[in-house]
Amino acid sequence: MTSTEYSNAIHGILASGRGYQAIIDLTEYLKTLNDNVDAAVREYKSERQAVRKICNNPNVTQKEKLSAVMSMMGEK
C-alpha cells in the first residue's frame, strides 16, 4: 500500500463517520497481537526452563536427556 492509498483509506474511514470505531478495532487487533507475542514468550521461557532442568539432572544419562528434549520438542 502506497502512502497515497493509506491516506485515502484513512480519509475514507473518517468521512464515513467510523473513525472512532476504527480506533477501537485497531486497538483490539493490536492487543490481540500483543497477547499472542506474550504467550509465545512465556511458552519459550517455559521450554527453556524445562530443557535446563533436564540437562542439569545428574541422575539421567546423556541419551535419556537427549530423548527427553527431543520428545518435548515433538520429535522422535
C-alpha positions in Angstrom: 0.0 0.0 0.0 1.4 3.3 -1.0 1.4 6.4 1.2 -1.4 7.9 -1.0 -3.5 4.8 -0.8 -3.1 4.8 3.0 -4.1 8.4 3.3 -7.1 7.8 1.1 -8.1 4.9 3.2 -7.8 6.9 6.4 -9.8 9.8 4.9 -12.4 7.4 3.7 -12.9 6.0 7.2 -13.1 9.4 8.7 -15.5 10.6 6.0 -17.8 7.6 6.7 -18.1 8.6 10.3 -16.5 5.5 11.6 -13.2 7.0 12.8 -13.7 6.1 16.5 -14.9 2.6 15.6 -11.7 2.2 13.5 -9.6 3.2 16.5 -11.5 0.7 18.7 -11.0 -2.1 16.1 -7.3 -1.3 15.7 -6.8 -1.2 19.5 -8.4 -4.6 19.9 -6.4 -6.1 17.0 -3.1 -4.7 18.4 -4.0 -6.0 21.9 -4.6 -9.5 20.4 -1.2 -9.4 18.6 0.5 -8.3 21.8 -1.2 -11.1 23.8 -0.1 -13.6 21.2 3.5 -12.4 21.5 3.3 -12.5 25.3 2.0 -16.1 25.2 4.8 -17.1 22.8 7.4 -15.6 25.1 6.0 -17.4 28.1 6.0 -20.7 26.2 9.6 -20.1 25.1 10.7 -19.4 28.6 8.9 -22.5 30.0 10.5 -24.7 27.3 14.0 -23.2 28.1 13.5 -23.8 31.8 12.4 -27.4 31.1 15.4 -28.1 28.9 17.7 -26.7 31.6 16.1 -28.9 34.2 16.5 -32.0 32.0 20.1 -31.2 31.2 21.1 -30.4 34.8 19.8 -33.6 36.1 22.8 -35.8 37.2 20.6 -38.9 37.6 19.9 -39.2 33.9 22.1 -40.4 31.1 23.0 -38.2 28.2 21.0 -40.4 25.9 17.9 -40.1 28.2 18.4 -36.3 28.3 18.5 -36.1 24.5 15.5 -38.3 24.2 13.5 -36.2 26.7 14.4 -33.0 25.0 13.6 -34.4 21.5 10.3 -35.7 22.9 9.4 -32.4 24.4 10.1 -30.7 21.0 7.7 -33.1 19.3 10.5 -35.0 17.5 11.4 -38.7 17.9 
